[in-house]
């Protein structure tokens, strides 16, 4: 979904802006009044926490769609991100307990409240480098959803150039049998027309995820012809075979972490929906327990540095994506386009604060 909210939080007046944005996101995602209020409360707590403990930061709100539930429906959810470059959290476990605080004016209910009321929650913090928190608010909280099933998981973050309402980027993931397919599309340009292209790519992925990467890209080419086109990368993981297939057309970046080292996966020149190449190479690589894949649009600075903290790589993919986004840009090196980062990783849910992500 291309609708995004990006709110800088550097004084108390922006806490209200974050709450209003979360309410808008809840309505946009089709949440009922109660779950929309939950999203607004979580967003308010995260924004307040940024001011009290990190000296400010940034709240991003995305609309995400998880793989279909048992009834085949893809239900939109509100995904909240709080990003800061503050001092970090000394004891994450303690910080997540209600009543814990390091500030005399705080009741210590912020992060603990977010953990308790969110459908999904995860947090990563590094001393002296800051904290990233992500919380997802779903309409449905029943079990049996595809995202609760064991297996590889995906997550991502999407921001628009100059805080526009719509990003021209989109990412999505689908499970089909033993295969998990992750796609990232970067519509040409930015704004509404670019969003039309990337949204069309997401729709076609849902219909054609059973196809291998190159054939899927050809289907996407047909689907995107009425649009201005997009750069698209597709990664398909077969967990039974322990193999990842990758194919891309256009300027979408990809890096694979495996065996303690990062390697690039290169896309082929062209435009899906406009100038499709005669031949698209398929890269096939082994997939191991420690593997991790990052896809990103060209809004991310070209010389971004992959994360080097092994602890981060064990967190939920959405947290990994948000940390990469946060650390790749700065006021001196701002993003120059819509920017999205999507991550595919093995299922490593072992901590008490990463439930259901």
N, C-alpha and C positions, 0 to 999 in steps of 0.2 A: 504494500500500500504506500502511495507516494506522499500522503499527508504527514507533515512533521511539525513539531513545535520545538523551538530552540530558545531557551530563556537564560540569559546570564544572571547570576545571583550574586550581587555585590553589596546590596543594602536591603533593609527590611521591606522596602516597598515592593521588591520583586517577588517576595513570597506569595503575595496575592496574585501576581501575574502567573506564577507557576500553578497555583490552585485553579485559576480560571482556565488555563491551558489544559490541565488534566480533566476538568469538567467537559471542555469541548471535545477532547479526545474520547472520553467515555461515550458521549453522544454519537460521535462519528463512528465508533466501533459497534454501536448498537447495544451497549450495556444498559441494564435497567437502572432505575434511580439509585437503588442501594449500592450496586457495584460501581456506579459512577462516583458516588460519595466515597466509597472505599479508595478508588483511584485518587480522588482529590485529597483525601487524608494522607495517603502514602506520599503523594507528591509534596504536600505541605511539610510533612515531617522531614523529608529529604532536603528540601530547600532550607528549612530552619537549621538543620544539622550542618549544612554547608557554612552558614554564617557563624554559627556558634563555635565550630571546631576546626574549620579549614580556612577561615578568612575569606570565604566566598568560593564560587565555582560556577557550575553550569548544569542545568537540568535539560535533558533531551527527552522528548516523548515521541515514540513511534507507534504506528499501528502494525501489528504483526499477525500473521495467520499461521497457525501450527499445522502439521500434517493432519489429514482428516481423522475425525473420531470414528467410532464404530459405525455410525449412521452415514458416513461418507461426507459429512459437512465440514467445511473449513470455516472455523469461527474466529472472527477478528478479536484481538486482545489489545489492551493498552500496555505498552512496555515503557517503563520509566528508567532513565539513567541519570545518576548524579555523579559528576566528574569534578575532581579538584586536584590541585597541586599542593595541598597542605602538608602538615607534618606527618600524616599517616596515623594509624591507630595502633597503639602499643599492644593491646590485648583485645583481639576481635571477639573472642568468646564472651568476655566480660561486657564489651560494648553492646552486644546483642541481648543482654539480660535487662529486663525492665527494672528501672530504678538506678541503673548505673550511669554515672555522669562524672565528668571532670570539670564541669562548669557550675558554679554556685547557683546561677539563675535557671538552671535546667532541671526538669523533673526526671530526666533520664529515660524518657519513654520513646524517643525517636526511632532508632534502628530496631529496637525490640518490637515496637508497634508495627513497623513495616514488615518485619519477618513474620509476625503473627497473622496479619490481615492479607498478605499477598498470596496469590495463587502460586507464585514462584519467586525465589529470592536468591541472590548470591552477592558476595562482597569480596573485593580484593584490596588489600592495603599494603603499602611498602613504606617503611620509615624514611622520612625525608623526601618521598616522591609523590605522596598523595594517595587518594582512595577512589575507587570506582564501585558504585553500588548499582545493581539492576534489580528491578521488581516488576513482575508481570501481573496484571489484573485481568482475569478471565470472567466471562459471564457464567460459564458452567464450571463447577468445582467437583463434579462427580468423577469417579474412577473409570478406567477403561478407555481413556484417551490414548491416541497413538503416541503422544509425547511422553507418556508414562512407561511405554514399552522399553525393554532393554535394547541396546544397540547404539550405533553412532548417532551423534546429535549435532545440530547446527544452530547457530545464532548469529546475529549481526546488528549493525547500527547504521542509520541513514540520516544524513543532514543535508539541508538545502543551502545553496549559495546565498549569502547575504540574508539569511534567515527568512527566505521566502516560504510561503505556505506549502508548496509542493516541491519535492525533489524529483529530478529527472532520472534518478537511479532507483533500482528496486532489486531485492534479493528474495529468494524463496527456496524451500526445500520440500521434497516429497519422498515418501517411502513406497517402494513397489517390490513386494517379495523381499528377497535378501538384499536388494539394492536401495541405497540412499542417494538421491540426486540433489545436488546443490547448484543453484544458478544465480548469477549476478548479471544484471543488465544495466547498461549506462546509455539512456536515450541521448541522441545527439543534441547538443546544446544544453539548455536548462529551462526550468519552468514547465508550464502546462503541456506544451507539445512534446517535450522530452518525456514527461511523465506518462503521456498516452502510449508511447512506444514501450517503455519499460513495463507498464501495467499490462499491456497486451502480451508481453513475453511471459509474465507470471501466469496469466490465464492459460496460455498454450502449454506451459510446463505441467500444469495440473492435468491436462488432457493427454499428454504424450510422454509422461515420465517413464513409461515402460520401454521406451526406445533407447538405444545406446547413444552416447554423446554426439557423434557426428550427425546421425540421422535426426536426432532431436534438434540440433542447430538448423538443419534444412527445413524442418517443420516450422521452427521459429521464423525463419526467413520468409516463408509464405504468409504466416500470420501477421508479420510486421510490415508487409508491403504497403498497406494503406497509411502507415505512419511515416515519420521521418527517418526511422531506422534506429539501430542501437548497436553498441559493442556488447557482446555477450560471451560469457565463459560458463561452461558446464563441467562439473566434476561429478562422476558417478562412482560410488564405492560399492563393491561387492564384498561384503564381510565374510561370506563363506569361502570365497576364493582368496581373500586377503589381497585384493588388488584395487587400485584406484585408476580410473580412466579420466583423462582430461582433454578437452578440446575448447578452443576459444577463437572468436573472430572479432578483431578490433582491439582497441587499447584498454583491455581489462587485465590487471596484474594478478599474478598468482605465485605464491611461495609455499613450498612444502617443507615441513619440519619432520625429519626422520633420522634416527640414529644419532641425535645430538647435533645435527647440522641442518642449515636451511639451503634449499636449492630452488631456483626459479622454474616455473612452468610457463612456456612462451605461447601466446596466442598468435594466430595468423592474421595478416592485414586484411581489412575488408569491413563491410557494414552489413549487419544482418537486417534484411528488409530492403536493401538498396543495392549493394555491390557485394554479392556473395562470391567467394573465391571458388575456382574450379575444383580445388582439392583442399580439404582441411585435415591436417595431420592429427592423429590420435596418440596421445602420450599415455602409456600405461606403466605404472610404477607400483612396487610392493607397498602394502599398508600394514603397519605394525601397531602394537599396543601403545607406543609412544608417538605415533604419527599425529600430525595436525596440519590442516590446510587453511591458508588464508587467501581469499579472493578480495580484490579491491578495485574500485573505479579510479580513473586518473585524477580525481580530485585530491587524492592522497599525494603528498609530495613524493617525487620520484625516488628520492634518496632516504626514504623512511627506514628506520632501523628495526629489524624484528626483535621481539622481546627476548630478553636473556635470563629472565628469572624462571627457573624450573617450576616454582610454585604457581606462577600465573598460568602455565600451560595445563595445569590440572583443574582449573576453574571452568565454569560454564562458558561455552563458546561466545555467548553474548558479552560476557565480561572481558574476555580476551579481545574481542573486536573493539570494544569501547576503549580499552587501554591503548590499543594500537592507534586509534583515532586521536585520543587525547595527546599522546606523546609524539605524534607525527607533525602536529601543528602548534603554532604559538603566535602571539601578536606580531612577532618579527617575521614569521613565516606562515601567514594565514592560508587556508585552503583557497583554491582558485576556481573551484567548480563544485557542483553537487558532489558529495562524497559518501560512499558506502563501503563498509567492510563486512564481509561474511566469513565465518569460520566453521569448519567441519572438524570434529574431534571424536575419539572413542568415548564411550559412556564412562565417565569417571566420577559419578555422583557418590561421594563418600562422606561429605561433611554435613552436619546438621543444618547448616544455613544455606544449602543449595537445593532445597527441596523442589522437585517437579520442574526445574528449568530445563 
